[in-house]
């Protein structure tokens, strides 16, 4: 019974988490990046410990090589001096140190090889993980672009429907504008037809008379003799003809 409830709870949590991951893949990608950083850090700690072992072997080998040189010098000196017993003790210790040097050199070589292999394995694994993360980043960006494109397409489809539905309003507005334009044109035509030209003609005659008067005054002041202006003949008065019945 409890196992079934536990399975149900885990299934529900997995469903919720799966839905959240689908909605926000960037968060899942960031989690994977953080996991990779932690794994690299832990791996580097192991490499540092192994590198420390190599350094200890190097120091130990350096000390043994120094001791070997010292023992060889002392053994040779005692042998030349005739101290065979002392020379034998130094020679015996020299053999032991020489064996230890050979063993340490083998251990150091193996440790260095293992270290280089571990570094190479780390670099290969990290590169593969980074390539995968970059591919996933591109996939996430592509997903975002496609989602945005789909949303814009859906919005465009909705706008097309809305614009098609508002065609009646546009037609009604067009009719109203044409009607008002026709009314305005009619009013302008009526005003133009009823405009009297008598005032315009009178104003023009008045302007000509004032110009003639000003010209005569100017000629009188300057002593210029002007020829009298020839007036057009007046129209003959209309009379009833003798032949009118």
Residue pairs with C-beta under 8 A, 6 or more apart in sequence:
20 27
21 27
21 28
25 140
25 143
26 140
29 133
29 136
29 137
29 140
32 133
32 136
33 133
36 126
36 129
36 130
36 133
40 122
40 126
43 122
44 122
46 118
47 115
47 118
47 119
47 122
50 111
50 114
50 115
50 118
51 115
53 111
54 108
54 111
54 112
54 115
57 104
57 107
57 108
57 111
58 108
60 104
61 101
61 104
61 105
61 108
64 97
64 100
64 101
64 104
65 101
67 97
68 94
68 97
68 98
68 101
71 90
71 91
71 93
71 94
71 97
72 94
74 90
75 87
75 90
75 91
75 94
76 87
78 84
78 86
78 87
78 90
79 87
212 229
215 226
216 226
218 224
219 225
219 226
